[in-house]
């Protein structure tokens, strides 16, 4: 069993390296300060998905936004690697929902 209470040791040869502290307080960006990119992509198997990228905030906030969008669209999806994937071609509906929440949006792709 690993002891997770020990601090991690990080070594770098970069003289400007500064270790990022996990407990550091980052000021989250307001929705009106963010521009999210909304695109439609074809996944494996030919299925379509709506992709939301460029979210700036914590992973927890991203999970909450993804859950809200999935429930309002009535479809499934996932949140991983800083990207929200919503099943189906939901781009117009998602843009309306994000704009109503105060986010700026841009269509990406065709």
CNS distance restraints for C-alpha pairs under 8 A (distance, minus, plus):
assign (resid  10 and name CA) (resid  19 and name CA) 7.42 0.50 0.50
assign (resid  12 and name CA) (resid  17 and name CA) 6.76 0.50 0.50
assign (resid  13 and name CA) (resid  17 and name CA) 7.96 0.50 0.50
assign (resid  20 and name CA) (resid  24 and name CA) 7.75 0.50 0.50
assign (resid  28 and name CA) (resid  56 and name CA) 7.76 0.50 0.50
assign (resid  28 and name CA) (resid  57 and name CA) 5.77 0.50 0.50
assign (resid  28 and name CA) (resid  58 and name CA) 7.77 0.50 0.50
assign (resid  29 and name CA) (resid  33 and name CA) 6.15 0.50 0.50
assign (resid  29 and name CA) (resid  34 and name CA) 7.04 0.50 0.50
assign (resid  29 and name CA) (resid  56 and name CA) 6.84 0.50 0.50
assign (resid  29 and name CA) (resid  57 and name CA) 6.70 0.50 0.50
assign (resid  30 and name CA) (resid  34 and name CA) 7.00 0.50 0.50
assign (resid  31 and name CA) (resid 101 and name CA) 7.27 0.50 0.50
assign (resid  31 and name CA) (resid 102 and name CA) 5.32 0.50 0.50
assign (resid  31 and name CA) (resid 103 and name CA) 4.66 0.50 0.50
assign (resid  31 and name CA) (resid 104 and name CA) 7.54 0.50 0.50
assign (resid  32 and name CA) (resid 102 and name CA) 5.16 0.50 0.50
assign (resid  32 and name CA) (resid 103 and name CA) 5.01 0.50 0.50
assign (resid  32 and name CA) (resid 104 and name CA) 6.26 0.50 0.50
assign (resid  33 and name CA) (resid 103 and name CA) 7.39 0.50 0.50
assign (resid  33 and name CA) (resid 104 and name CA) 7.68 0.50 0.50
assign (resid  34 and name CA) (resid  55 and name CA) 7.13 0.50 0.50
assign (resid  34 and name CA) (resid  56 and name CA) 7.13 0.50 0.50
assign (resid  34 and name CA) (resid 103 and name CA) 6.02 0.50 0.50
assign (resid  34 and name CA) (resid 104 and name CA) 6.09 0.50 0.50
assign (resid  35 and name CA) (resid  54 and name CA) 7.03 0.50 0.50
assign (resid  35 and name CA) (resid  55 and name CA) 7.67 0.50 0.50
assign (resid  35 and name CA) (resid 103 and name CA) 6.36 0.50 0.50
assign (resid  35 and name CA) (resid 104 and name CA) 4.57 0.50 0.50
assign (resid  35 and name CA) (resid 105 and name CA) 5.24 0.50 0.50
assign (resid  35 and name CA) (resid 106 and name CA) 7.00 0.50 0.50
assign (resid  36 and name CA) (resid  52 and name CA) 6.51 0.50 0.50
assign (resid  36 and name CA) (resid  53 and name CA) 5.76 0.50 0.50
assign (resid  36 and name CA) (resid  54 and name CA) 5.27 0.50 0.50
assign (resid  36 and name CA) (resid  55 and name CA) 6.11 0.50 0.50
assign (resid  36 and name CA) (resid 103 and name CA) 7.04 0.50 0.50
assign (resid  36 and name CA) (resid 104 and name CA) 6.23 0.50 0.50
assign (resid  36 and name CA) (resid 105 and name CA) 4.81 0.50 0.50
assign (resid  36 and name CA) (resid 106 and name CA) 6.35 0.50 0.50
assign (resid  37 and name CA) (resid  51 and name CA) 7.90 0.50 0.50
assign (resid  37 and name CA) (resid  52 and name CA) 5.63 0.50 0.50
assign (resid  37 and name CA) (resid  53 and name CA) 5.15 0.50 0.50
assign (resid  37 and name CA) (resid  54 and name CA) 6.29 0.50 0.50
assign (resid  37 and name CA) (resid 105 and name CA) 5.81 0.50 0.50
assign (resid  37 and name CA) (resid 106 and name CA) 4.98 0.50 0.50
assign (resid  37 and name CA) (resid 107 and name CA) 5.88 0.50 0.50
assign (resid  37 and name CA) (resid 108 and name CA) 5.92 0.50 0.50
assign (resid  38 and name CA) (resid  50 and name CA) 6.91 0.50 0.50
assign (resid  38 and name CA) (resid  51 and name CA) 5.63 0.50 0.50
assign (resid  38 and name CA) (resid  52 and name CA) 4.70 0.50 0.50
assign (resid  38 and name CA) (resid  53 and name CA) 6.62 0.50 0.50
assign (resid  38 and name CA) (resid  91 and name CA) 6.48 0.50 0.50
assign (resid  38 and name CA) (resid  95 and name CA) 7.29 0.50 0.50
assign (resid  38 and name CA) (resid 105 and name CA) 6.96 0.50 0.50
assign (resid  38 and name CA) (resid 106 and name CA) 6.21 0.50 0.50
assign (resid  38 and name CA) (resid 107 and name CA) 5.08 0.50 0.50
assign (resid  38 and name CA) (resid 108 and name CA) 5.66 0.50 0.50
assign (resid  39 and name CA) (resid  50 and name CA) 5.67 0.50 0.50
assign (resid  39 and name CA) (resid  51 and name CA) 5.14 0.50 0.50
assign (resid  39 and name CA) (resid  52 and name CA) 6.66 0.50 0.50
assign (resid  39 and name CA) (resid  91 and name CA) 6.73 0.50 0.50
assign (resid  39 and name CA) (resid 107 and name CA) 6.00 0.50 0.50
assign (resid  39 and name CA) (resid 108 and name CA) 4.81 0.50 0.50
assign (resid  39 and name CA) (resid 109 and name CA) 6.00 0.50 0.50
assign (resid  40 and name CA) (resid  48 and name CA) 6.80 0.50 0.50
assign (resid  40 and name CA) (resid  49 and name CA) 5.67 0.50 0.50
assign (resid  40 and name CA) (resid  50 and name CA) 4.49 0.50 0.50
assign (resid  40 and name CA) (resid  51 and name CA) 6.00 0.50 0.50
assign (resid  40 and name CA) (resid  89 and name CA) 6.47 0.50 0.50
assign (resid  40 and name CA) (resid  91 and name CA) 6.83 0.50 0.50
assign (resid  40 and name CA) (resid 108 and name CA) 7.91 0.50 0.50
assign (resid  40 and name CA) (resid 109 and name CA) 7.39 0.50 0.50
assign (resid  41 and name CA) (resid  48 and name CA) 5.76 0.50 0.50
assign (resid  41 and name CA) (resid  49 and name CA) 5.43 0.50 0.50
assign (resid  41 and name CA) (resid  50 and name CA) 6.34 0.50 0.50
assign (resid  41 and name CA) (resid  51 and name CA) 6.99 0.50 0.50
assign (resid  42 and name CA) (resid  46 and name CA) 5.81 0.50 0.50
assign (resid  42 and name CA) (resid  47 and name CA) 5.66 0.50 0.50
assign (resid  42 and name CA) (resid  48 and name CA) 4.56 0.50 0.50
assign (resid  42 and name CA) (resid  49 and name CA) 6.34 0.50 0.50
assign (resid  43 and name CA) (resid  47 and name CA) 5.26 0.50 0.50
assign (resid  43 and name CA) (resid  48 and name CA) 5.92 0.50 0.50
assign (resid  43 and name CA) (resid  49 and name CA) 6.85 0.50 0.50
assign (resid  47 and name CA) (resid  88 and name CA) 7.34 0.50 0.50
assign (resid  48 and name CA) (resid  87 and name CA) 6.63 0.50 0.50
assign (resid  48 and name CA) (resid  88 and name CA) 5.01 0.50 0.50
assign (resid  48 and name CA) (resid  89 and name CA) 6.15 0.50 0.50
assign (resid  49 and name CA) (resid  85 and name CA) 6.28 0.50 0.50
assign (resid  49 and name CA) (resid  86 and name CA) 5.53 0.50 0.50
assign (resid  49 and name CA) (resid  87 and name CA) 4.57 0.50 0.50
assign (resid  49 and name CA) (resid  88 and name CA) 4.62 0.50 0.50
assign (resid  49 and name CA) (resid  89 and name CA) 5.89 0.50 0.50
assign (resid  49 and name CA) (resid  90 and name CA) 7.74 0.50 0.50
assign (resid  50 and name CA) (resid  85 and name CA) 5.74 0.50 0.50
assign (resid  50 and name CA) (resid  86 and name CA) 5.01 0.50 0.50
assign (resid  50 and name CA) (resid  87 and name CA) 6.29 0.50 0.50
assign (resid  50 and name CA) (resid  88 and name CA) 6.25 0.50 0.50
assign (resid  50 and name CA) (resid  89 and name CA) 5.75 0.50 0.50
assign (resid  50 and name CA) (resid  90 and name CA) 5.94 0.50 0.50
assign (resid  50 and name CA) (resid  91 and name CA) 5.95 0.50 0.50
assign (resid  51 and name CA) (resid  83 and name CA) 6.87 0.50 0.50
assign (resid  51 and name CA) (resid  84 and name CA) 5.73 0.50 0.50
assign (resid  51 and name CA) (resid  85 and name CA) 4.76 0.50 0.50
assign (resid  51 and name CA) (resid  86 and name CA) 6.43 0.50 0.50
assign (resid  52 and name CA) (resid  83 and name CA) 5.84 0.50 0.50
assign (resid  52 and name CA) (resid  84 and name CA) 5.07 0.50 0.50
assign (resid  52 and name CA) (resid  85 and name CA) 6.60 0.50 0.50
assign (resid  53 and name CA) (resid  82 and name CA) 7.07 0.50 0.50
assign (resid  53 and name CA) (resid  83 and name CA) 5.15 0.50 0.50
assign (resid  53 and name CA) (resid  84 and name CA) 6.80 0.50 0.50
assign (resid  54 and name CA) (resid  82 and name CA) 7.62 0.50 0.50
assign (resid  54 and name CA) (resid  83 and name CA) 7.58 0.50 0.50
assign (resid  55 and name CA) (resid  62 and name CA) 7.22 0.50 0.50
assign (resid  55 and name CA) (resid  82 and name CA) 6.94 0.50 0.50
assign (resid  55 and name CA) (resid  83 and name CA) 7.62 0.50 0.50
assign (resid  57 and name CA) (resid  61 and name CA) 6.37 0.50 0.50
assign (resid  57 and name CA) (resid  62 and name CA) 6.93 0.50 0.50
assign (resid  58 and name CA) (resid  62 and name CA) 6.40 0.50 0.50
assign (resid  59 and name CA) (resid  63 and name CA) 6.20 0.50 0.50
assign (resid  59 and name CA) (resid  82 and name CA) 7.27 0.50 0.50
assign (resid  60 and name CA) (resid  64 and name CA) 6.28 0.50 0.50
assign (resid  61 and name CA) (resid  65 and name CA) 6.23 0.50 0.50
assign (resid  62 and name CA) (resid  66 and name CA) 6.10 0.50 0.50
assign (resid  62 and name CA) (resid  79 and name CA) 7.41 0.50 0.50
assign (resid  62 and name CA) (resid  82 and name CA) 7.31 0.50 0.50
assign (resid  62 and name CA) (resid  84 and name CA) 7.79 0.50 0.50
assign (resid  63 and name CA) (resid  67 and name CA) 6.12 0.50 0.50
assign (resid  63 and name CA) (resid  79 and name CA) 6.25 0.50 0.50
assign (resid  64 and name CA) (resid  68 and name CA) 6.24 0.50 0.50
assign (resid  65 and name CA) (resid  69 and name CA) 6.24 0.50 0.50
assign (resid  66 and name CA) (resid  70 and name CA) 6.13 0.50 0.50
assign (resid  66 and name CA) (resid  77 and name CA) 7.90 0.50 0.50
assign (resid  66 and name CA) (resid  78 and name CA) 7.26 0.50 0.50
assign (resid  66 and name CA) (resid  79 and name CA) 6.39 0.50 0.50
assign (resid  66 and name CA) (resid  84 and name CA) 5.94 0.50 0.50
assign (resid  67 and name CA) (resid  71 and name CA) 6.19 0.50 0.50
assign (resid  68 and name CA) (resid  72 and name CA) 6.14 0.50 0.50
assign (resid  69 and name CA) (resid  73 and name CA) 6.04 0.50 0.50
assign (resid  69 and name CA) (resid  86 and name CA) 7.88 0.50 0.50
assign (resid  69 and name CA) (resid  94 and name CA) 7.00 0.50 0.50
assign (resid  69 and name CA) (resid  97 and name CA) 7.61 0.50 0.50
assign (resid  70 and name CA) (resid  74 and name CA) 5.87 0.50 0.50
assign (resid  70 and name CA) (resid  75 and name CA) 5.43 0.50 0.50
assign (resid  70 and name CA) (resid  76 and name CA) 5.77 0.50 0.50
assign (resid  70 and name CA) (resid  77 and name CA) 6.42 0.50 0.50
assign (resid  70 and name CA) (resid  86 and name CA) 6.54 0.50 0.50
assign (resid  71 and name CA) (resid  75 and name CA) 6.68 0.50 0.50
assign (resid  71 and name CA) (resid  76 and name CA) 7.98 0.50 0.50
assign (resid  73 and name CA) (resid  90 and name CA) 7.46 0.50 0.50
assign (resid  73 and name CA) (resid  93 and name CA) 7.51 0.50 0.50
assign (resid  73 and name CA) (resid  94 and name CA) 7.74 0.50 0.50
assign (resid  75 and name CA) (resid  86 and name CA) 7.10 0.50 0.50
assign (resid  75 and name CA) (resid  87 and name CA) 6.15 0.50 0.50
assign (resid  75 and name CA) (resid  88 and name CA) 7.88 0.50 0.50
assign (resid  76 and name CA) (resid  86 and name CA) 6.20 0.50 0.50
assign (resid  76 and name CA) (resid  87 and name CA) 5.66 0.50 0.50
assign (resid  77 and name CA) (resid  84 and name CA) 7.47 0.50 0.50
assign (resid  77 and name CA) (resid  85 and name CA) 5.27 0.50 0.50
assign (resid  77 and name CA) (resid  86 and name CA) 4.30 0.50 0.50
assign (resid  77 and name CA) (resid  87 and name CA) 5.40 0.50 0.50
assign (resid  78 and name CA) (resid  84 and name CA) 5.99 0.50 0.50
assign (resid  78 and name CA) (resid  85 and name CA) 5.23 0.50 0.50
assign (resid  78 and name CA) (resid  86 and name CA) 6.67 0.50 0.50
assign (resid  79 and name CA) (resid  83 and name CA) 5.78 0.50 0.50
assign (resid  79 and name CA) (resid  84 and name CA) 4.54 0.50 0.50
assign (resid  79 and name CA) (resid  85 and name CA) 6.22 0.50 0.50
assign (resid  80 and name CA) (resid  84 and name CA) 6.65 0.50 0.50
assign (resid  86 and name CA) (resid  90 and name CA) 7.40 0.50 0.50
assign (resid  90 and name CA) (resid  94 and name CA) 5.99 0.50 0.50
assign (resid  91 and name CA) (resid  95 and name CA) 6.08 0.50 0.50
assign (resid  92 and name CA) (resid  96 and name CA) 6.33 0.50 0.50
assign (resid  93 and name CA) (resid  97 and name CA) 6.27 0.50 0.50
assign (resid  94 and name CA) (resid  98 and name CA) 6.01 0.50 0.50
assign (resid  95 and name CA) (resid  99 and name CA) 6.00 0.50 0.50
assign (resid  95 and name CA) (resid 105 and name CA) 6.43 0.50 0.50
assign (resid  96 and name CA) (resid 100 and name CA) 6.09 0.50 0.50
assign (resid  97 and name CA) (resid 101 and name CA) 6.31 0.50 0.50
assign (resid  98 and name CA) (resid 102 and name CA) 6.42 0.50 0.50
assign (resid  98 and name CA) (resid 103 and name CA) 5.29 0.50 0.50
assign (resid  98 and name CA) (resid 104 and name CA) 7.33 0.50 0.50
assign (resid  98 and name CA) (resid 105 and name CA) 7.25 0.50 0.50
assign (resid  99 and name CA) (resid 103 and name CA) 5.04 0.50 0.50
assign (resid  99 and name CA) (resid 104 and name CA) 6.03 0.50 0.50
assign (resid  99 and name CA) (resid 105 and name CA) 6.91 0.50 0.50
